[in-house]
Structure formats: structure tokens, C-alpha cells
Amino acid sequence: METRHLGKPSTPPASPEEAVLDYVANPRPGALYLVRFAAPEFTSLCPVTGQPDFAHLVIDYAPEATIVESKSLKLFLSSFRNHCGFHEDVTVGIGQRLFAEMAPRWLRIGGYWYPRGGMPIDVFWQSGPPPEGLWVPDQGVAPYRGRGLATARRIEATGSPSAGSPVLSATLASAPTGWQRASTMG
């Protein structure tokens, strides 16, 4: 299979619609295995404000006849830098396009979007249940923590200037510990 990008100079596409993904023959046909791509600095634009949105994308798939060529995937993902779309549309759209064009046995995508307006949004899509016997590791992206209770406990434990704060001390004293929270959550 001939590729348009691999080993050749490539101009970044202006939009996801213009991006051409290259696929090559699966080097291990018949083998059940998982391929993972991580894009920790993915960028698109908010469709309302035009401001940049940032995400850590993780794409997992079990190949069938073809695999996606990584340079073309990188160019495709970079084409979203000037694309306006809601997190859900962008994440699911990437997964659906890869699944439709590559036709793998199985594909999933996790979009771990960084907060704007104080709220992170995580979006997940998969083509169906994974094939039996496929090892599917955790995507390895920690949930967004921000400046929550764990951070406050860490600050107090280190003796930072906030450690003597009566408000912080009272908050920490009345907050349940991790095992207490877990046991009350059912």
C-alpha cells in the first residue's frame, strides 16, 4: 500500500475534512493485539468562543486487515487546531472516522479534556465490546484533581504557610478520610 505522508514532506491539513489518513497492511494478520496512540497535547477550538481547548487523547484499537500510519494520524489530529467543535463531537468524531475507514476489530477513544470554566469533560466512545481475549489496559490518564481536598491535605502535611490556617485546619478535621468516603458511597 502506498502512503501519502510517510517518508515525504507533508503540509499540515487545514481541517479534519481535508486530512487524509493512510492505512497500511497489518504486519501481524490474524494476531489479536492492541495498538495505543496517545496525544497528550491535542488542541481544538471552542465552537462558541473560538478559544483553544486542550485534551489528552488515548486511542486504542485491535487491528484487522490494516493499521493506521502514525504520521498521517498525527497530521489528522493536528488539523483540529483550527477546527471548532464541542468536546463530545470532536472525540466521538475522531473515533468514528478511524473505525469507519480502518475497519479494525475494535476501537475506543478517551478524550480527557482540561478544564475551561472550572469543569473538566471526559468523553469516551468505543465501537462495541472488545474481542474476547484482547488485553485492554487502563488508559492510564488520571482523573483531573485540581485544587481539591487531597491537595489541601498535602499542603498541611508539608508545613506550608497554609498549614496554620484555622479555616483549613477545621475543614480538614471535619472531612472524611479516603476509606470513610468510600464506605459511605455505597
C-alpha positions in Angstrom: 0.0 0.0 0.0 1.3 3.4 -0.9 1.3 6.1 1.7 0.9 9.9 1.1 2.9 11.0 4.1 5.4 8.5 5.3 9.0 9.5 4.3 7.8 12.5 2.4 7.4 16.2 3.2 3.8 16.9 4.3 1.8 20.0 4.6 -0.5 20.0 7.6 -4.1 19.9 6.5 -6.2 23.0 7.1 -9.2 21.0 8.5 -10.1 17.4 9.6 -12.2 17.1 6.4 -9.1 17.8 4.3 -6.9 15.4 6.3 -6.1 12.1 4.6 -5.4 9.2 6.8 -3.1 6.5 5.4 -3.5 2.8 6.2 -1.0 0.0 5.7 -1.3 -3.8 5.8 -1.4 -5.3 9.3 2.1 -6.8 9.8 0.6 -9.4 12.1 -2.7 -10.5 10.4 -4.6 -13.0 12.5 -2.9 -11.9 15.8 -5.1 -10.4 18.4 -3.3 -7.4 19.8 -3.9 -3.8 20.9 -2.4 -0.6 19.4 -2.4 2.5 21.5 -1.8 6.1 20.4 -1.6 8.9 23.0 -1.9 12.6 22.1 -1.3 14.4 25.4 -1.3 17.9 23.7 -4.3 17.7 21.5 -5.9 21.0 20.6 -9.2 22.2 19.1 -11.3 25.3 19.3 -14.5 26.1 21.3 -17.3 26.5 18.7 -18.8 29.3 20.8 -15.9 31.4 21.9 -13.1 30.3 19.5 -10.8 29.8 22.5 -8.5 26.8 22.4 -9.5 23.6 24.2 -6.8 21.1 25.2 -7.1 17.4 25.7 -5.2 14.2 26.3 -6.5 11.7 23.8 -5.9 8.0 24.0 -6.9 5.8 21.0 -6.8 2.0 21.4 -7.7 -0.4 18.7 -7.4 -4.1 17.7 -6.3 -4.2 14.0 -8.0 -6.3 11.4 -6.5 -6.1 7.8 -4.9 -2.6 8.2 -3.3 -0.3 10.7 -3.3 3.5 10.7 0.1 5.0 9.7 1.2 7.2 12.6 2.4 10.3 10.7 -0.9 10.6 8.9 -2.7 10.2 12.2 -0.5 12.9 13.7 -1.3 15.3 10.8 -5.0 14.4 11.1 -5.1 15.2 14.8 -3.1 18.4 14.3 -5.8 19.6 11.8 -8.2 20.1 14.7 -6.1 23.1 15.9 -8.2 25.4 13.8 -11.4 23.3 14.0 -14.3 24.5 16.1 -16.2 21.7 17.9 -17.6 20.6 21.2 -15.6 18.1 23.1 -18.1 15.4 22.5 -18.3 15.9 18.8 -14.5 16.1 18.4 -13.8 13.0 20.4 -16.5 10.8 19.0 -15.9 12.0 15.5 -12.3 11.0 15.6 -13.2 7.6 16.9 -15.9 7.1 14.3 -13.8 8.2 11.4 -10.9 5.9 12.3 -13.3 3.0 12.8 -15.2 3.6 9.5 -12.0 4.0 7.4 -9.7 1.4 9.0 -12.3 -1.2 9.9 -10.5 -2.6 12.9 -11.8 -5.4 15.1 -12.4 -2.9 17.9 -11.6 0.7 18.7 -12.1 3.0 21.6 -11.1 6.6 22.3 -10.8 8.5 25.5 -10.8 12.3 25.4 -9.6 13.7 28.7 -10.3 17.5 28.3 -8.7 20.0 30.5 -11.0 22.4 32.4 -12.2 25.6 30.9 -14.7 27.4 33.1 -13.7 25.2 36.0 -15.1 21.9 34.7 -13.1 19.1 33.0 -15.1 17.0 30.5 -14.0 13.4 29.7 -15.6 11.8 26.6 -15.4 8.1 25.8 -16.5 6.2 22.7 -16.0 2.6 21.6 -17.1 0.6 18.7 -18.6 -2.2 20.8 -17.3 -4.7 23.3 -13.7 -5.7 23.0 -12.9 -9.0 21.4 -12.7 -11.9 23.8 -9.1 -12.5 24.8 -7.8 -9.0 24.0 -5.7 -7.4 26.7 -7.2 -3.9 27.2 -5.1 -2.0 29.8 -6.4 1.0 31.6 -5.8 4.2 29.5 -3.6 5.5 32.3 -4.9 9.1 32.4 -5.5 10.2 36.0 -8.8 12.0 36.7 -8.4 15.7 36.9 -7.8 16.6 40.5 -7.4 20.4 40.6 -7.2 22.0 44.0 -9.3 19.6 45.9 -9.2 18.1 49.4 -6.2 15.8 48.6 -4.1 18.9 47.7 -5.2 20.7 50.9 -4.1 17.6 53.0 -0.8 17.6 51.2 -0.2 21.3 51.9 -0.9 20.8 55.6 1.3 17.8 55.8 4.2 19.7 54.2 4.0 22.6 56.7 3.4 25.2 54.0 2.2 28.7 55.1 -1.4 27.5 54.8 -0.8 24.8 57.4 -1.7 27.1 60.3 -4.9 28.4 58.8 -7.8 27.8 61.2 -10.2 27.5 58.3 -8.1 25.0 56.5 -7.5 23.0 59.7 -11.2 22.9 60.6 -12.1 21.8 57.0 -9.5 19.0 57.1 -10.6 17.9 60.6 -14.2 17.5 59.6 -13.6 15.9 56.2 -13.8 12.1 55.9 -10.7 10.2 55.0 -10.5 8.2 51.8 -11.7 5.0 53.3 -14.5 6.8 55.1 -15.7 8.4 51.9 -15.5 5.1 50.0 -17.5 3.3 52.7 -20.3 5.9 52.6 -20.6 5.9 48.8 -22.3 2.5 48.6 
